[in-house]
Amino acid sequence: MTIETRAVVIGGGIVGCSVAYHLASLGWTEITLLEQHQLTDGTTWHSAGFVTPLRGSPATRALVGYLPALADRLRAETGLDPGWRPVGGLRLAGTPERVEQLRAAGLEIRSPESLPALLNDKGVLAVGWTPDDGFVRPKDLPAALAAAATALGVTVRTGVRVTGLTVSNKRVSGVRTSEGDLKTGTVVLAAGAASAHLGHFVGATVPVAPVNHQYAVTAPFDPPLDPDTLPTVRDPDRNLYLRGAGGGLILGAYPSAPVPAWPLNGAPPLAESRTQATPAPIDELIAAASGRIRDLPEIIKVICGPEAFTPDGEPLVGQTDVPGLWAAAGMSLHGMALAGGVGKAVAELITSGSAEVDVRSLSPQRFGPFAHNRHWTTTRAVDAFARLRS
């Protein structure tokens, strides 16, 4: 039996939940959200949750800026804690050039002595204060979005695998799944790096590649740290970033040689649950952290999974080259920060043809014919990851 629905959102992570919620809030209540596992089991579950408006293009920064208002809105609508923690952020500068970068960004410049007590100020010339930084608890924001979307009439179906898309008169006309077909003229690919594979069902170019990313979690300090009062910290000269979590810290770094998570000449792995990868050695991360953190507790786990990267490290927001097929993917390690704004923008584009934030620069079609080549997409995505620094 074929079911008719106004729109189908593929992907039950934070981005897919955001798209579904914002479409419903604009009156498109006959929406189906599909997830092949459980909600957040793709990329969202292993997010470290950092949020900063200081990364990316003007469009990206504007999309991030919507998060606090969305959190307030979801709290009012659902009574749930959406998990947004506006703790602010500290950016350490260990060179005169880095100090000038902080000044040029318009940050408040503080002395090294202003660092929290758990950090030493060895080699720090200045500290930039970023009041709009913070973090999101990865379980909470998707849960609030899903609850709000469901309350507005969205149908959420988990354990359903997409097996194909259909096109009629050169426009998307439906979705084939492991549990039957859906007839629709609007499909949103919000499945992270798997969005590329889904687009190929109808010849659409969705230039996004999976790249492994990992971070470490420490045991609690004595006494335990309060994550809701500790600012996030970025130390680019040590290639180190951190935030409080569980009484201890989340510690991360950007690899100099990122590794694709799976070959793009085939489908993504159909794991039974959360997609995980084998962590790489963390000796350099521990050395960097030990040199900055006083009495560093032991590392109790390392979390590694695929992140969806685009060739320029900016998200895909808009219609693909197949009419009716939209992309909200490739958050490039910025998903927790971007999901709210991206979901809102895509919903506005679908329902009215324009978005409050000008996202034309984030169009999935911006790369031209190069994006048809998977090797080019993967190579450029890995390079975009390698250029990141805290």
C-alpha positions as CSV (number, residue, x, y, z in Angstrom):
1,M,0.0,0.0,0.0
2,T,1.2,3.5,-0.9
3,I,0.8,6.2,1.7
4,E,0.5,9.8,0.6
5,T,2.2,12.5,2.6
6,R,3.0,16.2,2.0
7,A,6.7,15.9,2.8
8,V,9.2,13.2,3.8
9,V,12.3,14.0,5.9
10,I,14.9,11.3,5.7
11,G,17.2,11.2,8.8
12,G,16.3,11.2,12.5
13,G,19.2,13.1,13.8
14,I,19.1,16.6,15.2
15,V,19.0,18.2,11.7
16,G,16.1,16.0,10.5
17,C,14.1,16.6,13.7
18,S,14.7,20.3,13.2
19,V,13.5,20.3,9.6
20,A,10.4,18.3,10.5
21,Y,9.6,20.6,13.4
22,H,10.0,23.8,11.4
23,L,7.9,22.5,8.5
24,A,5.1,21.6,10.9
25,S,5.4,25.0,12.7
26,L,4.8,26.6,9.3
27,G,1.7,24.6,8.7
28,W,2.9,21.6,6.9
29,T,1.7,19.1,9.4
30,E,1.3,16.1,7.1
31,I,5.0,15.1,7.3
32,T,6.7,11.8,7.8
33,L,10.2,11.6,9.4
34,L,12.0,8.4,8.6
35,E,15.0,6.9,10.5
36,Q,16.5,3.5,9.8
37,H,17.6,3.0,13.4
38,Q,16.4,5.1,16.4
39,L,16.4,8.9,16.6
40,T,20.0,10.3,16.8
41,D,21.7,7.0,16.1
42,G,23.6,8.4,13.0
43,T,25.9,11.3,13.8
44,T,24.1,13.1,16.6
45,W,24.8,10.6,19.3
46,H,28.5,11.1,19.2
47,S,28.5,14.9,18.9
48,A,30.6,16.7,21.5
49,G,28.0,19.5,21.4
50,F,30.2,22.6,21.0
51,V,28.5,25.8,19.7
52,T,30.3,28.9,18.4
53,P,29.1,31.6,16.1
54,L,32.7,32.5,15.2
55,R,33.2,29.8,12.6
56,G,32.3,29.8,8.9
57,S,30.6,32.2,6.5
58,P,28.2,35.1,7.4
59,A,25.3,32.8,6.4
60,T,26.5,30.0,8.7
61,R,27.1,32.4,11.6
62,A,23.6,33.8,11.2
63,L,22.1,30.3,11.3
64,V,24.0,29.5,14.5
65,G,22.7,32.7,16.0
66,Y,19.1,31.3,16.0
67,L,19.9,28.6,18.5
68,P,19.2,30.5,21.8
69,A,15.8,31.6,20.6
70,L,14.9,28.1,19.4
71,A,15.9,26.7,22.8
72,D,13.5,29.2,24.6
73,R,10.8,28.3,22.1
74,L,11.1,24.6,22.6
75,R,11.2,24.9,26.4
76,A,7.9,26.9,26.3
77,E,6.2,24.5,23.9
78,T,7.3,21.2,25.4
79,G,8.3,21.8,29.0
80,L,11.5,19.9,28.2
81,D,15.0,21.1,28.7
82,P,16.5,21.6,25.2
83,G,20.0,21.2,26.5
84,W,21.4,24.6,25.4
85,R,24.1,25.9,27.9
86,P,25.3,29.4,27.1
87,V,28.4,29.1,29.2
88,G,30.6,31.4,27.0
89,G,33.9,30.4,25.6
90,L,37.6,31.1,26.1
91,R,40.1,31.2,23.2
92,L,43.7,31.1,24.1
93,A,46.4,32.9,22.1
94,G,50.0,31.7,22.4
95,T,51.5,34.0,19.7
96,P,51.3,37.7,18.9
97,E,49.6,36.8,15.6
98,R,47.0,34.9,17.5
99,V,46.4,37.8,19.8
100,E,45.8,40.0,16.8
101,Q,43.3,37.5,15.4
102,L,41.3,37.7,18.6
103,R,41.3,41.5,18.5
104,A,40.3,41.5,14.8
105,A,37.4,39.2,15.7
106,G,36.2,41.8,18.1
107,L,36.6,39.7,21.2
108,E,37.1,41.0,24.7
109,I,40.8,40.4,25.5
110,R,41.6,39.1,29.0
111,S,44.8,38.3,30.8
112,P,46.1,34.8,31.1
113,E,45.4,35.0,34.9
114,S,41.7,35.0,34.1
115,L,41.8,31.3,33.1
116,P,39.8,28.8,35.2
117,A,41.8,27.2,38.1
118,L,42.0,23.8,36.3
119,L,44.1,25.4,33.5
120,N,47.6,26.6,33.7
121,D,48.6,29.7,31.7
122,K,51.9,28.3,30.3
123,G,52.7,30.1,27.0
124,V,49.4,32.0,27.0
125,L,49.8,35.6,26.0
126,A,46.1,36.6,26.0
127,V,42.6,35.1,26.3
128,G,39.6,36.0,24.1
129,W,36.2,35.9,25.7
130,T,33.3,34.8,23.4
131,P,30.0,35.3,25.3
132,D,27.9,33.6,22.7
133,D,29.7,30.3,22.8
134,G,28.4,27.3,24.7
135,F,27.3,23.8,24.2
136,V,24.3,21.6,23.6
137,R,23.6,18.3,25.4
138,P,23.3,16.0,22.4
139,K,20.3,14.0,23.8
140,D,18.2,16.9,24.9
141,L,17.8,19.2,21.8
142,P,16.8,16.4,19.4
143,A,14.3,15.1,22.0
144,A,12.7,18.5,22.4
145,L,12.5,19.0,18.6
146,A,11.0,15.5,18.1
147,A,8.5,16.1,20.9
148,A,7.4,19.5,19.5
149,A,7.2,18.1,16.0
150,T,5.1,15.1,17.1
151,A,2.7,17.5,19.0
152,L,2.2,19.4,15.7
153,G,1.2,16.3,13.8
154,V,4.5,15.0,12.4
155,T,4.6,11.2,12.0
156,V,8.0,9.8,13.2
157,R,8.8,6.3,11.9
158,T,12.0,4.6,13.2
159,G,13.4,1.3,12.1
160,V,12.4,2.1,8.5
161,R,15.1,1.9,5.8
162,V,14.9,4.0,2.6
163,T,15.5,1.7,-0.4
164,G,14.9,4.2,-3.2
165,L,13.4,7.4,-4.4
166,T,11.1,7.9,-7.4
167,V,10.9,10.7,-10.0
168,S,8.0,11.7,-12.2
169,N,8.2,14.4,-14.9
170,K,11.8,15.1,-13.7
171,R,10.6,15.8,-10.1
172,V,10.7,13.8,-7.0
173,S,7.5,11.8,-6.6
174,G,8.0,9.3,-3.8
175,V,10.1,7.3,-1.4
176,R,10.5,3.6,-1.3
177,T,11.1,2.0,2.1
178,S,11.5,-1.4,3.8
179,E,7.9,-1.0,5.0
180,G,6.2,0.3,1.9
181,D,6.1,3.3,-0.4
182,L,5.3,6.9,0.3
183,K,4.0,9.3,-2.3
184,T,5.2,12.9,-2.0
185,G,6.4,15.8,-4.0
186,T,8.9,17.0,-1.3
187,V,11.8,15.0,0.1
188,V,14.5,16.4,2.5
189,L,17.8,14.5,2.8
190,A,18.9,15.1,6.4
191,A,20.9,11.8,6.7
192,G,24.3,13.3,7.1
193,A,26.9,11.7,4.8
194,A,24.4,9.0,3.8
195,S,22.5,11.8,2.0
196,A,25.0,11.4,-0.9
197,H,24.0,7.8,-1.4
198,L,20.3,8.6,-1.1
199,G,20.6,11.3,-3.8
200,H,22.2,8.9,-6.2
201,F,18.9,6.9,-6.3
202,V,17.5,9.7,-8.6
203,G,20.8,11.0,-10.0
204,A,21.0,14.0,-7.6
205,T,24.3,15.4,-6.7
206,V,24.7,15.8,-2.9
207,P,28.4,16.6,-2.3
208,V,29.1,15.3,1.2
209,A,31.5,12.7,2.5
210,P,31.9,10.9,5.8
211,V,35.1,11.6,7.7
212,N,35.9,10.1,11.1
213,H,36.2,12.3,14.1
214,Q,36.9,11.4,17.7
215,Y,37.2,12.9,21.2
216,A,38.1,11.7,24.7
217,V,36.2,11.8,27.9
218,T,37.9,12.0,31.3
219,A,37.0,10.7,34.7
220,P,35.4,13.3,37.1
221,F,37.7,15.7,38.9
222,D,37.8,15.8,42.7
223,P,35.6,17.7,43.4
224,P,33.6,17.2,40.1
225,L,33.5,20.0,37.6
226,D,30.1,21.7,37.0
227,P,29.7,21.7,33.2
228,D,27.0,24.3,33.3
229,T,29.3,27.0,34.7
230,L,32.6,26.1,33.1
231,P,33.2,28.0,29.8
232,T,34.2,26.1,26.7
233,V,37.9,26.4,25.9
234,R,39.8,26.4,22.6
235,D,43.5,26.4,22.4
236,P,44.4,26.3,18.7
237,D,48.2,26.5,19.3
238,R,47.9,23.2,21.1
239,N,45.2,21.9,18.8
240,L,43.0,21.3,21.8
241,Y,39.4,22.1,22.7
242,L,37.5,21.1,25.8
243,R,34.3,21.5,27.9
244,G,32.9,20.1,31.0
245,A,30.9,16.9,31.0
246,G,29.9,14.4,33.7
247,G,32.1,16.1,36.4
248,G,35.1,15.7,34.0
249,L,36.0,17.0,30.6
250,I,35.5,16.3,26.9
251,L,38.8,16.7,25.1
252,G,39.1,17.0,21.4
253,A,41.6,17.9,18.6
254,Y,41.5,18.1,14.8
255,P,43.6,15.4,13.1
256,S,46.3,16.5,10.6
257,A,45.4,13.5,8.4
258,P,41.6,12.9,8.5
259,V,40.3,9.5,7.4
260,P,37.1,9.0,5.3
261,A,34.7,6.8,7.3
262,W,33.6,4.6,4.4
263,P,34.1,4.5,0.6
264,L,31.7,6.6,-1.4
265,N,31.5,4.1,-4.2
266,G,29.0,2.1,-2.1
267,A,26.2,2.4,0.4
268,P,27.0,3.4,4.0
269,P,27.2,0.6,6.4
270,L,23.8,-0.7,7.8
271,A,24.8,-1.1,11.4
272,E,22.2,-2.5,13.8
273,S,22.5,0.6,15.9
274,R,24.9,3.5,16.3
275,T,27.6,3.8,13.7
276,Q,31.0,3.7,15.4
277,A,34.6,3.6,14.2
278,T,37.8,2.3,15.7
279,P,39.5,5.3,17.5
280,A,43.0,6.4,16.4
281,P,45.7,6.7,19.0
282,I,45.3,9.7,21.3
283,D,48.9,10.2,22.5
284,E,49.1,13.7,21.0
285,L,45.8,14.7,22.5
286,I,46.8,13.5,25.9
287,A,50.1,15.3,25.7
288,A,48.4,18.6,24.6
289,A,45.8,18.3,27.4
290,S,48.4,17.4,30.1
291,G,50.4,20.5,29.2
292,R,47.3,22.7,29.7
293,I,45.2,21.0,32.4
294,R,46.2,20.7,36.0
295,D,45.9,17.2,37.5
296,L,44.3,15.7,34.4
297,P,42.1,12.7,35.3
298,E,42.4,9.4,33.4
299,I,40.8,9.0,30.1
300,I,37.8,6.7,30.5
301,K,36.6,6.4,26.9
302,V,37.2,7.6,23.4
303,I,34.2,8.2,21.1
304,C,34.7,8.0,17.4
305,G,32.2,8.2,14.5
306,P,31.5,9.6,11.1
307,E,31.0,13.3,10.5
308,A,29.4,14.6,7.3
309,F,31.8,17.1,5.5
310,T,31.3,19.1,2.4
311,P,34.1,20.2,0.0
312,D,34.3,23.6,1.6
313,G,33.3,22.8,5.2
314,E,30.0,24.7,4.9
315,P,26.6,23.0,5.1
316,L,24.3,22.0,2.2
317,V,21.1,24.0,2.6
318,G,18.6,24.1,-0.2
319,Q,17.2,22.3,-3.2
320,T,19.4,19.8,-5.1
321,D,19.5,19.6,-8.9
322,V,16.4,17.4,-8.8
323,P,13.3,19.5,-8.2
324,G,11.5,18.6,-5.0
325,L,14.6,17.0,-3.5
326,W,16.2,19.1,-0.8
327,A,19.4,18.8,1.2
328,A,20.0,19.7,4.9
329,A,23.3,17.9,5.3
330,G,27.1,18.2,5.7
331,M,27.2,20.2,8.9
332,S,31.0,19.6,9.0
333,L,31.4,19.2,12.8
334,H,28.9,22.1,13.4
335,G,25.7,20.2,13.6
336,M,24.5,21.0,17.1
337,A,25.1,24.7,16.4
338,L,23.6,24.7,12.9
339,A,20.7,22.3,13.2
340,G,18.1,24.8,14.4
341,G,18.9,27.5,11.8
342,V,19.3,25.0,9.0
343,G,16.0,23.4,9.8
344,K,14.2,26.8,9.9
345,A,15.8,27.9,6.6
346,V,15.0,24.8,4.7
347,A,11.4,24.8,5.9
348,E,11.1,28.5,4.9
349,L,12.5,27.7,1.4
350,I,10.1,24.8,0.9
351,T,7.0,26.6,2.1
352,S,7.5,30.1,0.8
353,G,10.5,30.1,-1.6
354,S,12.8,32.3,0.5
355,A,14.4,32.2,4.0
356,E,14.9,34.8,6.6
357,V,18.7,34.1,6.4
358,D,20.1,34.4,2.9
359,V,21.4,30.9,2.4
360,R,22.0,31.0,-1.4
361,S,25.8,30.7,-0.7
362,L,25.0,27.3,0.9
363,S,23.2,25.8,-2.0
364,P,23.9,22.1,-2.7
365,Q,24.5,23.1,-6.3
366,R,27.3,25.7,-5.6
367,F,30.2,23.4,-6.6
368,G,29.2,23.0,-10.2
369,P,30.2,20.0,-12.3
370,F,33.1,19.1,-10.0
371,A,30.7,17.8,-7.4
372,H,29.6,14.9,-9.7
373,N,33.0,13.4,-9.1
374,R,33.0,11.4,-5.8
375,H,36.8,11.4,-5.6
376,W,36.9,15.2,-5.9
377,T,34.2,15.5,-3.2
378,T,35.9,13.2,-0.8
379,T,39.4,14.7,-1.3
380,R,38.1,18.2,-0.8
381,A,36.0,17.2,2.2
382,V,39.0,15.6,3.9
383,D,41.0,18.8,3.1
384,A,38.3,21.0,4.6
385,F,38.5,18.9,7.8
386,A,42.3,19.1,7.8
387,R,42.2,22.9,7.7
388,L,40.1,23.2,10.9
389,R,41.6,24.5,14.0
390,S,40.0,25.3,17.3
